[in-house]
Amino acid sequence: MHVARRTDAVLLLVALVWGSSYLAAKTATLALPVLAVLFARYALSAAACGALVALRRRKRRWTRAEVRAGSLLGVTQAAVLVLETYGVAHTSAANAGLIISLTIVLTPLLDRTGGRLPARFLLAAACCVAAVGLLTAGNGFQAPRLGDGLMLAAAVVRAGHVALVGRLTAGRPVDPLHLTAVQTVVGSALFLPLALGHLPELFRSSGATWMQLVYLALFCSVFAFLAQTWAVQGTSASRASLLLGTEPIWAVAVGIGVGGERLTVWAGLGAVLMVAGTYWGQAVERAHRTGTAAAARGVSGEDDRRGPARMAEPARPAG
């Protein structure tokens, strides 16, 4: 029981850290250009990953699969962070955290390895789309703000990134730390030439700004990923996704409680609808994935009992 509580606490901490990242990124972009923030975040993350790899007791060889997958995922992850960081610079941290949670319902639509999704999932996705409309309404229904549009694009690209992670790592011996290290190095290389002109400004930044950058790099990137990887090994996938799914709630709480942001009545209704829609969609997708896997196992078992005349095709992971 003690271990289970500790695992739950770690997953909640990861969700809290991710939820707070939007306010940290918004605060950092008030002091520095977005490209400088992105380069610093990636460079600090790469340095931390390199140190962890060097300090690891049990050395493990790098594989070609890790380098290939990490290189491609580094590009897609960089695209996500460009959209997210520019987006949060032009909208509230609360809105950013809520809109990006669309990834939860968009990812299963892009990753069709689990088969056709039930109609209820599409209804949940429709609730989330309606929630975006309410969130972007602001003080009244009007054209969406630039930041909200960028966060919506970030949610779509992030869903594709998550689906790609599953495709590139399924059934392959990939070390999470190695994969993260490659992605951070690729991101650093991509943003270095773009941020060169802002480097003097970056190095002259205040201590408070550097604290925001270190928090984004070490806690919101390296710590959160490694802590999540450790924690999900000690609990069920359903419980892990439920706890990590509280990220948008923390984003709103941090944005309002720490950042002094506020939600209008329409935006508040959108926040409730977004959280409800994402949880509903998550539950429907999880039940569908579990049922598909159980059916595949049942077919396999039936074929085994009939003898070697037929051989069932193994079920692909729905990740």
C-alpha positions in Angstrom: 0.0 0.0 0.0 2.8 2.3 0.9 4.5 1.7 -2.5 1.2 2.3 -4.3 0.6 5.6 -2.6 4.2 6.7 -3.4 3.6 5.8 -7.1 0.4 7.7 -7.1 2.1 10.7 -5.5 4.8 10.7 -8.2 2.3 10.6 -11.0 0.3 13.4 -9.5 3.6 15.4 -9.1 4.3 14.8 -12.8 0.9 16.1 -13.7 1.4 19.1 -11.5 4.8 19.9 -13.0 3.4 19.6 -16.6 0.4 21.7 -15.6 2.7 24.4 -14.2 4.9 24.4 -17.3 2.5 26.6 -19.2 2.8 29.5 -16.7 6.6 29.0 -16.5 6.9 29.2 -20.3 4.6 32.2 -20.4 6.7 34.0 -17.8 9.9 33.1 -19.5 8.6 34.4 -22.9 7.8 37.8 -21.3 11.5 38.3 -20.6 13.1 36.5 -23.6 12.2 35.8 -27.3 10.5 32.4 -27.8 13.5 31.0 -29.8 15.9 31.8 -27.0 13.6 30.1 -24.4 13.4 27.0 -26.6 17.1 26.8 -27.2 17.9 27.2 -23.5 15.3 24.6 -22.5 16.7 22.0 -24.9 20.3 22.8 -24.2 19.8 22.5 -20.4 17.8 19.3 -20.9 20.5 17.8 -23.1 23.2 18.6 -20.6 21.2 16.9 -17.8 20.5 13.8 -19.9 24.2 13.6 -20.8 25.1 13.7 -17.1 22.6 11.0 -16.2 23.9 8.8 -19.0 27.4 9.3 -17.8 26.5 8.6 -14.1 24.5 5.5 -14.8 25.9 2.5 -13.0 24.9 -0.1 -15.5 26.2 1.1 -18.9 24.1 0.2 -21.9 25.1 0.4 -25.5 23.3 2.8 -27.8 21.3 1.1 -30.5 20.6 2.3 -34.1 16.9 2.1 -33.3 17.3 4.6 -30.4 19.3 7.0 -32.6 16.9 6.8 -35.6 13.8 7.0 -33.5 15.2 9.8 -31.3 16.3 11.8 -34.3 12.9 11.7 -35.9 11.0 12.3 -32.6 13.4 15.1 -31.8 12.1 17.0 -34.9 8.4 16.3 -34.1 8.9 17.2 -30.5 10.6 20.5 -31.5 7.6 21.3 -33.7 5.3 20.7 -30.7 7.3 22.9 -28.4 7.5 25.7 -31.0 3.7 25.8 -31.3 3.2 25.4 -27.6 5.6 28.1 -26.6 4.5 30.6 -29.2 0.9 29.7 -28.3 1.2 30.2 -24.5 2.9 33.5 -25.2 -0.3 34.8 -26.8 -2.9 33.2 -24.5 -3.4 32.4 -20.9 -1.6 29.5 -19.2 -5.0 28.1 -18.1 -6.3 28.1 -21.7 -3.0 26.6 -23.0 -3.2 23.7 -20.5 -6.8 23.0 -21.3 -6.6 23.2 -25.1 -3.4 21.0 -25.2 -5.4 18.3 -23.4 -7.2 17.7 -26.7 -4.2 15.4 -27.3 -5.9 12.7 -25.2 -8.8 12.4 -27.7 -6.8 13.2 -30.8 -4.1 10.5 -30.3 -6.4 7.5 -30.6 -7.9 9.0 -33.8 -4.5 9.2 -35.4 -3.2 5.9 -34.0 -5.6 3.4 -35.5 -3.8 0.2 -34.4 -6.6 -0.5 -31.9 -9.2 -0.7 -34.5 -12.3 1.4 -35.2 -13.3 3.5 -32.2 -17.0 3.4 -30.9 -19.3 6.3 -31.6 -19.2 7.3 -27.9 -15.6 8.3 -28.4 -16.5 10.7 -31.2 -19.2 12.2 -29.0 -16.5 12.8 -26.3 -14.2 14.4 -29.0 -17.1 16.6 -30.0 -17.5 17.8 -26.4 -13.8 18.8 -26.4 -14.2 20.7 -29.7 -17.2 22.6 -28.2 -15.0 23.3 -25.1 -12.4 24.9 -27.3 -15.0 27.2 -28.7 -16.1 28.2 -25.3 -12.5 28.7 -24.1 -11.6 30.9 -27.0 -14.8 33.0 -26.6 -13.1 35.2 -24.0 -15.6 37.9 -22.9 -17.9 37.0 -25.8 -18.0 34.9 -29.0 -15.4 36.3 -31.4 -12.6 35.2 -33.6 -10.2 32.9 -31.8 -7.0 34.4 -30.4 -3.7 33.6 -32.1 -2.4 31.8 -29.0 -5.5 29.6 -28.8 -5.1 28.7 -32.5 -1.5 27.8 -32.0 -2.3 25.6 -29.0 -4.9 23.8 -31.0 -2.3 23.2 -33.7 0.1 22.0 -31.0 -2.5 19.5 -29.7 -2.8 18.0 -33.2 1.0 17.8 -33.7 1.5 16.4 -30.2 -1.1 13.7 -30.9 0.9 12.8 -34.1 4.1 12.8 -32.1 2.6 10.5 -29.4 1.3 8.1 -32.1 4.7 8.1 -33.8 6.4 7.3 -30.5 4.3 4.2 -30.2 5.0 3.1 -33.8 8.8 3.7 -33.5 9.3 2.0 -30.2 6.8 -0.9 -30.2 8.7 -4.2 -30.0 12.1 -2.6 -30.0 14.7 -2.5 -27.2 14.7 1.3 -26.7 16.1 2.9 -23.5 13.9 5.8 -22.4 16.9 7.9 -21.2 18.8 7.3 -24.5 15.7 8.2 -26.5 15.2 11.4 -24.5 18.9 12.4 -24.8 18.8 12.1 -28.6 15.7 14.2 -28.8 17.2 16.9 -26.6 20.4 17.0 -28.7 18.4 17.2 -31.9 16.3 20.0 -30.5 19.3 21.9 -29.3 20.9 21.6 -32.8 17.7 22.8 -34.5 17.2 25.9 -32.3 20.9 27.0 -31.9 21.1 28.7 -35.3 17.7 30.3 -34.9 18.6 31.6 -31.4 22.1 32.8 -32.2 21.1 36.4 -32.4 19.4 36.2 -29.0 22.2 34.5 -27.1 23.7 37.8 -25.7 20.2 38.6 -24.4 19.9 35.1 -23.0 23.1 35.3 -21.1 22.2 38.7 -19.6 18.9 37.4 -18.3 18.0 37.8 -14.7 18.3 35.1 -12.1 14.5 34.8 -12.0 14.3 34.1 -15.8 17.1 31.5 -15.5 15.1 29.8 -12.7 12.1 29.6 -15.1 14.4 28.1 -17.8 16.0 25.6 -15.4 12.5 24.6 -14.1 11.3 24.0 -17.7 14.3 22.0 -18.6 15.1 19.9 -15.6 11.7 19.5 -14.0 9.1 19.8 -16.8 11.2 17.8 -19.3 13.9 15.5 -17.8 12.4 14.8 -14.4 8.8 14.5 -15.5 9.6 12.0 -18.3 11.9 9.8 -16.1 9.5 10.0 -13.1 6.6 9.0 -15.3 8.6 6.1 -16.8 9.4 4.8 -13.3 6.0 5.3 -11.9 3.9 3.6 -14.6 5.9 0.4 -13.9 4.4 0.3 -10.4 0.7 0.8 -11.3 -1.9 0.0 -13.9 -2.1 1.8 -17.1 -5.6 2.9 -16.3 -4.6 4.4 -13.0 -1.6 6.1 -14.5 -3.6 7.7 -17.3 -6.2 8.9 -14.8 -3.6 10.6 -12.6 -1.6 12.1 -15.5 -4.9 13.3 -17.0 -5.2 15.8 -14.1 -2.6 18.0 -16.0 -5.2 20.5 -17.3 -6.7 20.9 -13.9 -3.3 21.8 -12.5 -2.8 24.2 -15.4 -5.9 26.1 -14.5 -5.1 26.0 -10.8 -1.6 27.3 -11.3 -2.7 29.9 -13.8 -5.3 31.3 -11.6 -3.7 30.7 -8.2 -0.1 31.7 -9.0 -0.4 33.7 -12.3 -3.4 35.7 -11.3 -5.4 34.7 -14.4 -9.1 34.5 -14.4 -11.7 32.6 -16.3 -14.9 34.2 -17.7 -18.2 32.4 -17.3 -18.0 31.0 -20.8 -14.3 30.0 -20.4 -15.2 28.3 -17.0 -17.9 26.3 -18.7 -15.5 25.4 -21.4 -12.9 24.3 -18.8 -15.5 22.0 -17.2 -16.6 20.6 -20.6 -13.0 20.0 -21.7 -12.0 18.1 -18.5 -15.2 16.0 -18.7 -14.8 15.3 -22.4 -11.2 14.3 -22.2 -11.9 12.0 -19.2 -14.9 10.5 -21.0 -12.9 9.9 -24.2 -10.0 8.4 -22.2 -12.3 6.0 -20.5 -14.1 4.9 -23.7 -10.7 4.4 -25.6 -9.3 2.5 -22.7 -12.3 0.2 -22.5 -12.2 -0.3 -26.2 -8.5 -1.1 -26.2 -8.9 -3.6 -23.3 -11.9 -5.3 -25.1 -10.0 -5.6 -28.4 -6.9 -7.1 -26.6 -9.2 -9.6 -24.7 -10.9 -10.6 -27.9 -7.6 -11.1 -29.7 -6.4 -13.3 -26.8 -9.6 -15.3 -27.0 -9.3 -15.9 -30.7 -5.7 -17.0 -30.2 -6.6 -19.4 -27.4 -9.4 -20.9 -29.5 -7.1 -21.5 -32.4 -4.6 -23.2 -30.1 -7.2 -25.6 -28.9 -8.2 -26.4 -32.5 -4.7 -27.5 -33.3 -2.0 -26.4 -35.8 -4.4 -26.2 -38.8 -4.9 -22.4 -38.2 -2.5 -20.0 -36.7 -3.9 -16.8 -35.2 -2.3 -13.5 -36.1 -0.9 -11.9 -32.9 -2.6 -8.8 -31.7 -0.7 -5.6 -32.3 -0.3 -3.3 -29.2 -2.7 -0.4 -29.3 -0.3 2.0 -27.4 
